[in-house]
Amino acid sequence: MPRPQHDRLIQAAVRCYPTSWRDRHGDEALELAGLLVRDGVSGVSVAWSYLTGAARAQLVVRPCRRLAATLSALLVGVTLIGVPLVLLDSLTPASADSSNKVIVSISNRNDAAGQLESVFRLHHFKIGVEEAPSSPSQVGSILAVRPGARGTGENAVLREIAGPCVGGASGCIDAIALPRHYIGSAEVLVGRPAAPGETYFGSPKIFGPGEMLHCSGLLGKAVSTALHTLRGLHVKIVWDVGGSRTGDATTPSGSLYVVGGNALSATSILIHVSSKASTNHDYAISHGQRC
């Protein structure tokens, strides 16, 4: 449950919703508020989010007679808990910035899907969350954002925000930005640990930080040199020679060079080889990450 000093603020905001809404969602709203506050979201921001949602709901049903009184109570409550009143000008809903955009971010990779669902529900967004098997570096990151089919401009308003992957590499997505009053629909795909044999979503680069061959020293090496290490991984190897793939049983010429690769699953990898050695060695791929 929310901390005691925020109880009355959140409860006052929830009471400002129409009676029919409170009867259907009131208990759930208070429970969700408690979870958000427990996860570190400001109780004042949660209360403000509910108050703005109540105002929108009342515009549809009837004027909220208690809206002004509730806002006054919020102002008094903010003063009592020691938050300067000047901050009220910049108060925005939880996980939102001051540009009328909601920034929905992941702070706990172990509960990424739960965090996203909580904020989407708080803002009444029609956005679903689905988990998909991912490589170790992408667990708890956003793998894809799929706007609803009916909105032609939704790709533009749903903006992905890059963040670090597991292991510290750049290139993963750990937040999305969208209008505070977004009325479209979308599906967000979040990475979860893959079960044995499950194919990874997106086939990430296997030499990146957090992946199986990061800092292995194999990039740029001849196949004849890299083969012993690769076979020691005890995984299925798919070779990509000039765009043509061959199975583990067909080993490329030892005079070819390892120039890249992808993680297909926990038990299967794809290795790209070429007649020319790559100049993009482990150090460049790791962006300064220590091996």
C-alpha positions in Angstrom: 0.0 0.0 0.0 1.1 3.6 -0.5 3.1 5.3 2.3 0.7 6.9 4.9 1.5 10.5 3.9 0.3 9.8 0.4 -2.7 7.7 1.2 -5.2 10.5 1.4 -3.8 12.2 -1.7 -4.3 9.2 -3.8 -7.6 8.3 -2.3 -8.9 11.8 -2.8 -7.9 11.7 -6.5 -9.6 8.3 -6.9 -12.8 9.6 -5.3 -13.0 12.3 -7.9 -13.8 9.6 -10.6 -17.4 9.0 -11.5 -19.2 6.5 -9.2 -19.5 3.9 -11.9 -15.8 4.0 -12.5 -14.9 3.7 -8.8 -17.3 0.8 -8.3 -15.5 -1.1 -11.2 -11.9 0.1 -10.9 -11.5 1.8 -7.5 -9.9 -1.0 -5.5 -7.7 -2.0 -8.4 -6.5 1.6 -8.8 -5.5 1.9 -5.1 -3.7 -1.5 -5.3 -1.9 -0.4 -8.5 -0.9 2.9 -6.8 0.6 0.9 -3.9 2.7 -1.2 -6.3 3.9 1.9 -8.1 4.9 3.7 -4.9 6.6 0.6 -3.6 8.6 0.5 -6.9 9.8 4.0 -6.2 7.3 6.2 -8.1 6.4 9.4 -6.3 3.1 9.1 -4.5 2.4 12.7 -5.4 2.9 11.9 -9.1 0.5 8.9 -8.8 -2.1 11.1 -7.2 -1.7 13.8 -9.8 -2.0 11.1 -12.6 -5.3 9.9 -11.1 -6.6 13.4 -10.7 -5.9 14.3 -14.4 -7.5 11.0 -15.4 -10.6 11.8 -13.2 -10.9 15.2 -14.8 -11.0 13.6 -18.3 -13.5 11.1 -17.1 -15.8 13.7 -15.6 -15.8 15.7 -18.8 -17.5 12.8 -20.4 -19.9 12.0 -17.5 -20.6 15.2 -15.6 -18.6 18.1 -14.0 -16.8 16.8 -10.9 -18.1 18.9 -8.0 -15.2 17.8 -5.8 -12.5 18.6 -8.4 -11.6 22.0 -7.0 -11.8 20.7 -3.4 -9.6 17.7 -4.3 -7.0 19.9 -6.0 -6.9 22.1 -2.9 -6.4 19.0 -0.7 -3.6 18.0 -2.9 -1.9 21.4 -2.6 -2.3 21.2 1.2 -1.0 17.7 1.2 2.1 18.6 -0.9 2.9 21.4 1.6 2.5 19.1 4.6 4.9 16.6 3.2 7.5 19.2 2.5 7.4 19.5 -1.3 7.8 23.1 -2.4 4.7 24.4 -4.1 6.8 25.8 -7.0 7.1 22.2 -8.1 3.4 22.0 -8.9 4.0 23.8 -12.1 6.1 20.9 -13.4 4.2 18.0 -11.8 3.3 15.5 -14.5 2.0 11.9 -14.4 4.3 9.1 -13.3 7.0 8.4 -15.8 6.2 11.5 -17.8 8.3 14.5 -18.8 7.3 18.2 -19.0 6.7 18.1 -22.8 3.3 16.4 -22.5 5.0 13.1 -23.3 4.9 10.0 -21.1 8.2 8.3 -20.8 7.7 4.7 -19.8 11.0 3.2 -18.7 12.3 -0.1 -17.3 14.3 0.1 -14.0 14.0 -3.5 -13.0 14.9 -6.1 -15.7 13.6 -8.9 -13.6 10.1 -7.4 -13.7 10.2 -5.4 -17.0 6.9 -6.6 -18.2 5.2 -5.9 -14.9 6.6 -2.4 -14.8 5.4 -1.6 -18.3 2.0 -3.0 -17.6 1.6 -1.0 -14.4 2.3 2.3 -16.1 0.2 1.6 -19.1 -2.7 0.8 -16.9 -2.1 3.9 -14.8 -2.4 6.1 -17.9 -5.3 4.0 -19.4 -3.3 3.2 -22.5 -4.5 0.5 -24.8 -1.0 -1.1 -24.9 -0.4 -4.8 -24.4 2.9 -6.3 -23.2 4.2 -9.6 -24.4 7.4 -11.5 -23.4 9.6 -13.2 -26.0 12.7 -15.4 -25.6 15.8 -13.3 -25.9 19.6 -13.6 -25.6 21.2 -12.9 -22.2 22.1 -9.3 -23.2 18.5 -8.4 -24.0 16.6 -9.9 -21.1 14.5 -7.1 -19.6 14.8 -4.8 -22.6 12.2 -3.8 -25.1 12.6 -5.9 -28.2 10.0 -4.3 -30.4 7.1 -1.9 -30.3 4.2 -2.8 -32.7 1.7 0.0 -33.2 -1.9 -1.0 -33.9 -2.8 -1.5 -37.6 -5.5 1.1 -37.7 -3.3 4.1 -36.8 -1.3 5.3 -39.8 0.7 7.8 -37.8 1.3 5.7 -34.7 4.8 4.7 -35.8 5.8 8.3 -35.5 4.3 9.0 -32.1 5.6 5.9 -30.4 9.3 6.7 -30.0 11.8 4.1 -28.7 14.6 5.3 -26.4 17.9 3.5 -26.4 19.6 2.4 -23.2 22.3 -0.1 -22.1 22.0 -3.8 -22.6 22.9 -6.4 -19.9 26.7 -6.2 -19.9 26.8 -2.5 -20.6 26.6 -2.4 -24.4 24.6 0.3 -26.1 21.9 -0.5 -28.6 19.1 -1.9 -26.4 15.7 -0.2 -25.8 14.7 0.4 -22.2 12.0 3.1 -22.6 9.4 4.4 -25.0 7.9 7.9 -25.2 4.3 8.6 -26.3 1.8 11.4 -26.0 0.1 11.6 -22.6 -3.3 11.4 -24.3 -2.4 8.5 -26.6 -5.6 6.8 -27.7 -4.1 4.3 -30.2 -3.3 0.7 -29.6 0.1 -1.1 -29.6 2.0 -4.2 -28.4 5.3 -4.0 -26.7 7.6 -7.0 -26.8 9.9 -7.5 -23.8 12.8 -9.9 -23.6 12.8 -12.8 -21.1 15.2 -15.7 -20.5 14.9 -18.3 -23.3 14.2 -21.9 -22.5 16.6 -24.5 -23.9 16.2 -24.7 -27.6 14.0 -21.6 -27.9 14.9 -19.4 -30.8 16.0 -15.9 -29.8 13.9 -12.9 -31.0 16.0 -10.8 -33.4 19.2 -13.0 -33.4 21.5 -10.4 -31.7 25.2 -10.1 -32.5 27.0 -12.9 -30.6 30.2 -10.9 -30.1 28.5 -8.1 -28.3 28.8 -7.6 -24.5 26.8 -10.1 -22.5 26.8 -12.6 -25.3 28.5 -15.9 -25.7 31.6 -14.8 -27.7 32.1 -11.3 -26.3 35.9 -10.7 -25.9 36.6 -14.2 -27.1 39.3 -12.9 -29.4 37.9 -14.8 -32.4 36.9 -11.9 -34.6 39.4 -11.6 -37.4 40.9 -15.0 -36.8 41.2 -17.7 -39.4 38.6 -20.5 -39.2 41.3 -23.0 -38.6 42.4 -21.1 -35.5 38.9 -20.3 -34.2 37.5 -23.8 -34.8 38.8 -25.4 -31.6 37.2 -22.7 -29.4 34.0 -22.8 -31.3 33.7 -26.5 -31.1 34.4 -26.3 -27.4 31.2 -24.3 -26.9 29.2 -27.5 -27.5 26.5 -25.7 -29.5 25.3 -26.2 -33.0 27.2 -24.0 -35.5 25.7 -22.6 -38.6 28.3 -21.2 -41.0 27.5 -18.2 -43.2 29.9 -18.1 -46.2 29.1 -15.2 -48.5 25.4 -15.3 -47.7 25.1 -19.1 -48.1 24.5 -21.1 -44.9 25.9 -24.6 -44.2 25.4 -26.9 -41.2 27.9 -27.8 -38.5 29.0 -30.9 -40.5 30.3 -28.7 -43.4 33.2 -26.7 -42.0 34.4 -23.8 -44.2 37.9 -23.6 -45.5 40.5 -22.9 -42.8 41.8 -20.0 -44.8 38.6 -18.0 -44.4 38.2 -15.6 -41.5 35.6 -15.1 -38.8 34.0 -11.6 -39.4 30.9 -11.7 -37.2 28.0 -13.9 -35.9 24.6 -14.0 -34.4 23.1 -15.8 -31.4 20.2 -18.0 -32.7 19.4 -19.7 -29.4 21.2 -20.9 -26.3 22.3 -24.0 -28.2 22.8 -22.6 -31.7 24.9 -19.9 -33.2 25.6 -18.4 -36.7 29.2 -17.5 -37.6 29.9 -15.3 -40.6 33.1 -16.0 -42.5 34.8 -14.2 -45.3 38.0 -14.3 -47.4 39.1 -11.0 -45.9 39.8 -10.5 -42.2 37.6 -8.0 -40.5 39.1 -4.9 -39.0 36.3 -4.6 -36.5 37.9 -6.5 -33.6 36.5 -7.3 -30.1 37.7 -4.0 -28.7 35.7 -2.0 -31.2 32.5 -4.1 -30.7 32.8 -3.9 -26.9 33.0 -0.1 -27.0 35.6 0.0 -24.3 34.0 -2.7 -22.1 36.6 -4.6 -20.1 37.1 -8.2 -21.0 
